[in-house]
Amino acid sequence: MQALYQRQLVRGKVYAVDGSGLGDDLRLVALVCVSATRPIIVAWRLLSGPALEKGHEVAVTRSLIEQVLQVAGPQAIGLLLADALYADGPLLVWLKYRQGIDALVGLPQDRLLYQDLKGLADGHLIDWTPIAICARSVATSNRARWR
């Protein structure tokens, strides 16, 4: 991995993480820089046996990110794209507040996150004020930071 960064083959700060099953016994988790013209895999782990258990991919993701930050520096990743498997509270908090990395995680339609939050707010269990925000304006305002 170090050679990729030393030769400046990795450009940009937008990364994606994803896992893929390789049969019943193996799973590949990859961290990919997706900022440049062509995506480049910068770190990966092949999981087998007990490592295939639910939730282990989150720990592996953290390890992959730590590896990149150690080699490329603390500002190497600005935005991490992930699917619902990575919608893990402790991981997202660690990314944002410990590493300064924004995360965009897609949730399936059957996850009623907005309704859950509204229910907690209606029950005065959390302080929450809904605001209308355009994803495009967020992306535009952070574009320079993610490059």
GUBAMI-737587 format. One record per atom (N, C-alpha, C): x, y negated, z negated; residue in one letter. Coordinates in steps of 0.1 Angstrom, whole numbers, padded with zeros to 4 digits, always signed. Each point is the difference from the previous one (the first is absolute). Layout:
% residues N
XYZa ...
***
This chain:
% residues 147
+0008+0012+0000m -0008-0012+0000m +0009-0013+0000m +0010+0001-0007q +0009-0012-0001q +0005-0005+0013q +0003+0010+0009a +0005-0004+0013a -0011-0007+0008a -0013+0003-0002l -0010-0007+0007l +0000-0015-0003l +0001-0003-0013y +0000-0013-0004y +0013-0008+0003y +0012+0008-0001q +0013-0007+0003q +0000-0003+0015q -0005+0008+0008r +0000-0003+0015r -0012-0009+0004r -0007-0005-0010q -0012-0008+0002q -0010+0005+0010q -0002+0013-0001l -0010+0007+0008l -0014-0001-0005l -0001-0003-0013v -0013-0003-0007v -0002-0014+0000v -0011-0005+0006r -0003-0014+0001r -0014-0002-0005r -0002-0010-0009g -0013-0004-0005g -0002+0006-0014g -0011-0005-0006k -0003+0004-0014k -0013+0007-0001k -0006+0004+0011v -0013+0007-0001v +0002+0015+0002v -0004+0008-0011y +0002+0014+0000y -0013+0007-0002y +0000+0013+0004a -0012+0008-0002a +0005+0013-0006a -0009+0006-0009v +0003+0013-0006v -0011+0009+0004v +0003+0013+0003d -0010+0009+0003d +0006+0014-0002d -0009+0009-0002g +0003+0014-0002g -0007+0009+0011g +0006+0011+0003s -0006+0009+0010s +0003+0014-0004s -0011+0008+0000g +0002+0014-0003g +0007+0008+0012g +0009+0008-0004l +0006+0009+0010l -0003+0014-0004l -0012+0005+0004g -0004+0013-0004g -0006-0001-0014g -0001+0011-0007d -0006+0001-0013d +0011-0003-0011d +0013+0002+0003d +0010+0000-0010d +0009-0012+0000d -0001-0009+0009l +0009-0012+0001l -0008-0013+0003l +0006-0011-0005r -0006-0013+0003r +0012-0010+0001r -0001-0008+0011l +0011-0010+0002l -0006-0013-0004l +0007-0008-0008v -0003-0013-0003v +0011-0009+0005v -0004-0010+0008a +0009-0009+0007a -0003-0014-0003a +0011-0008-0001l +0000-0015-0002l +0005-0005+0014l -0008-0008+0007v +0003-0004+0013v +0000-0015+0001v +0010-0006+0006c +0000-0014+0003c -0008-0002+0013c -0011-0008-0001v -0009-0001+0012v +0000-0015+0005v +0010-0008-0004s +0001-0014+0004s +0005-0002+0014s +0009+0009+0004a +0007-0002+0013a -0009+0006+0012a +0006-0001+0011t -0007+0005+0012t -0003+0015-0001t +0009+0007-0006r -0001+0015-0002r +0001+0003-0015r -0009+0008-0005p +0001+0004-0014p +0012+0008-0003p +0006-0002-0012i +0012+0008-0003i -0002+0006-0014i +0002+0013-0001i -0001+0007-0012i +0013-0003-0008i -0001-0006-0012v +0011-0004-0008v +0003+0010-0011v -0011+0007-0005a +0002+0009-0011a -0011+0010+0001a +0003+0012-0005w -0011+0011+0000w +0003+0011-0010w -0010+0007-0004r +0002+0011-0009r -0009+0012+0006r +0005+0012-0001l -0007+0012+0004l -0005+0006-0013l -0012+0001-0003l -0006+0006-0012l -0004+0014+0002l +0002+0008-0010s -0005+0014+0000s -0003+0005-0014s -0007+0011-0001g -0003+0006-0013g -0007-0010-0009g +0004-0002-0013p -0007-0008-0009p -0001-0015+0004p +0009-0004+0008a +0000-0014+0005a -0012-0003+0009a -0007+0010+0004l -0011-0002+0009l -0013-0004-0008l +0001+0001-0014e -0012-0003-0008e -0004-0015+0002e -0013-0002-0002k -0006-0013+0002k +0007-0010-0010k +0003-0012+0006g +0007-0010-0008g +0015-0001+0001g +0006+0011+0005h +0014+0000+0001h +0005-0009+0011h -0008-0002+0010e +0005-0009+0011e +0002-0014-0005e -0007-0005-0010v +0002-0013-0005v +0013-0001-0007v +0005+0010-0007a +0013+0000-0006a +0011+0000+0010a -0003+0008+0011v +0010+0000+0011v +0001-0013+0007v -0012-0007+0002t +0000-0013+0006t +0009-0010-0008t -0002+0000-0013r +0008-0009-0008r +0015+0003+0001r +0003+0013+0001s +0014+0004+0002s +0006-0005+0013s -0008+0001+0011l +0004-0004+0013l +0002-0015+0000l -0009-0008-0006i +0001-0014+0000i +0012-0004-0009i +0002+0006-0011e +0012-0003-0008e +0013+0002+0008e +0000+0011+0008q +0012+0003+0008q +0003-0011+0010q -0011-0005+0007v +0002-0010+0010v +0005-0013-0007v -0006-0004-0011l +0003-0012-0007l +0015+0000-0005l +0004+0012-0004q +0014+0002-0005q +0010-0002+0012q -0004+0005+0011v +0009-0001+0012v -0001-0013+0007v -0012-0005+0002a -0002-0012+0008a -0002-0013-0008a -0001+0001-0013g -0002-0012-0008g -0015-0002-0005g -0001-0008-0010p -0014-0001-0006p -0010-0007+0008p +0004-0007+0011q -0010-0007+0009q -0002+0008+0013q +0004+0013+0000a -0001+0007+0013a -0014+0003+0004a -0009+0002-0009i -0014+0003+0003i -0009-0011-0005i -0008-0005+0009g -0010-0011-0004g -0014+0005+0000g -0003+0010+0008l -0014+0005+0001l +0001+0015+0002l -0008+0007-0008l -0001+0015+0002l -0015+0003+0004l -0001+0007+0011l -0013+0005+0005l -0001+0014-0003l -0012+0004-0005a -0003+0014-0004a -0014+0003+0001a -0003+0013-0001d -0014+0004+0001d -0005+0003-0015d -0012+0004-0001a -0007+0002-0013a +0007+0009-0010a +0008+0009+0005l +0007+0009-0009l +0010-0008-0009l +0004-0011+0004y +0010-0009-0007y -0007-0011-0008y -0014+0001-0001a -0007-0010-0008a +0001+0003-0015a +0012-0001-0005d +0003+0004-0013d +0004-0012-0008d -0008-0003-0011g +0002-0012-0007g +0014-0003-0005g +0006+0010-0007p +0014-0003-0005p +0010-0002+0012p -0002+0007+0011l +0009-0003+0011l -0002-0014+0006l -0012-0004+0001l -0003-0013+0006l +0005-0011-0010l -0002+0002-0013v +0005-0010-0009v +0016-0001+0000v +0006+0012+0001w +0015+0000+0001w +0004-0007+0012w -0006+0003+0012l +0004-0006+0012l -0001-0016-0001l -0011-0005-0004k -0003-0014+0000k +0008-0007-0011k -0001+0004-0012y +0005-0007-0012y +0015+0003-0004y +0004+0012+0004r +0014+0003-0003r +0009-0002+0012r -0005+0003+0012q +0008-0001+0012q -0003-0011+0009q -0011-0007-0002g -0004-0011+0008g -0004+0004+0014g -0005+0012+0001i -0005+0006+0013i -0015-0001+0001i -0005-0006+0010d -0015+0000+0002d -0003+0014+0006d -0013+0004-0003a -0004+0013+0006a -0014-0002+0006a -0002+0007+0011l -0013+0000+0006l -0004+0015+0002l -0010+0004-0008v -0004+0014-0001v -0015+0001+0005v -0002+0008+0011g -0013+0002+0005g -0008+0010-0009g -0012-0003-0003l -0008+0009-0007l -0011+0005+0008l -0004+0013-0002p -0011+0005+0008p -0013-0006-0004p -0010+0000+0009q -0013-0007-0003q -0007+0006-0012q +0002+0012-0004d -0007+0006-0011d +0005-0005-0013d +0011-0007-0001r +0005-0006-0012r -0007-0013-0002r -0007-0001-0011l -0008-0012-0002l +0007-0010-0010l +0012-0004+0004l +0009-0008-0008l -0007-0013-0004l -0005-0007+0010y -0007-0013-0002y -0012+0002-0010y -0008+0010+0002q -0011+0002-0009q +0004+0003-0014q +0011+0008-0001d +0006+0004-0013d +0004-0013-0008d +0008-0009+0007l +0004-0012-0006l -0011-0009-0004l -0010-0001+0009k -0011-0009-0003k -0008+0006-0012k -0001+0013-0001g -0007+0006-0012g +0008-0003-0013g +0013+0001+0001l +0008-0004-0012l -0001-0014-0004l -0001-0009+0010a -0001-0014-0002a -0014-0003-0006a -0010+0006+0006d -0014-0002-0005d -0001+0004-0014d +0007+0011-0004g +0000+0005-0014g +0009-0008-0009g +0006-0011+0005h +0010-0008-0007h +0011+0008-0006h +0004+0011+0008l +0012+0008-0004l +0013-0006+0006l -0002-0008+0010i +0012-0007+0006i -0004-0014+0004i +0009-0009+0001d -0002-0013+0006d +0002+0001+0015d -0010-0003+0008w +0002+0001+0014w -0009-0010+0007w +0005-0007+0010t -0007-0009+0008t +0002+0004+0015t -0010+0005+0007p +0002+0003+0014p +0002-0012+0008p +0009+0001+0010i +0003-0011+0009i +0000+0006+0014i -0003-0008+0010a +0000+0004+0014a +0014-0003+0005a +0006+0010+0006i +0014-0002+0005i +0001+0007+0013i +0007-0006+0009c +0002+0005+0013c +0013+0007+0001c +0000+0013+0003a +0013+0007+0001a +0010-0006+0010a -0005-0006+0010r +0008-0007+0010r +0008-0012-0007r -0007-0007-0008s +0006-0012-0006s +0011+0005-0010s -0003+0011-0007v +0010+0005-0009v +0013+0005+0008v -0003+0007+0010a +0011+0005+0009a +0008-0012+0006a -0007-0010+0004t +0007-0012+0006t +0008-0007-0011t -0005-0002-0012s +0007-0007-0010s +0013+0008-0005s -0001+0013+0001n +0012+0008-0005n +0009+0005+0012n -0003-0003+0012r +0007+0005+0012r +0015-0003-0002r +0004-0012-0003a +0014-0004-0001a +0007+0008-0011a -0007+0003-0011r +0006+0007-0011r +0002+0015+0004r -0008+0006+0008w +0001+0014+0004w +0010+0002+0011w +0005-0010+0007r +0009+0002+0011r +0014+0004-0005r 
***
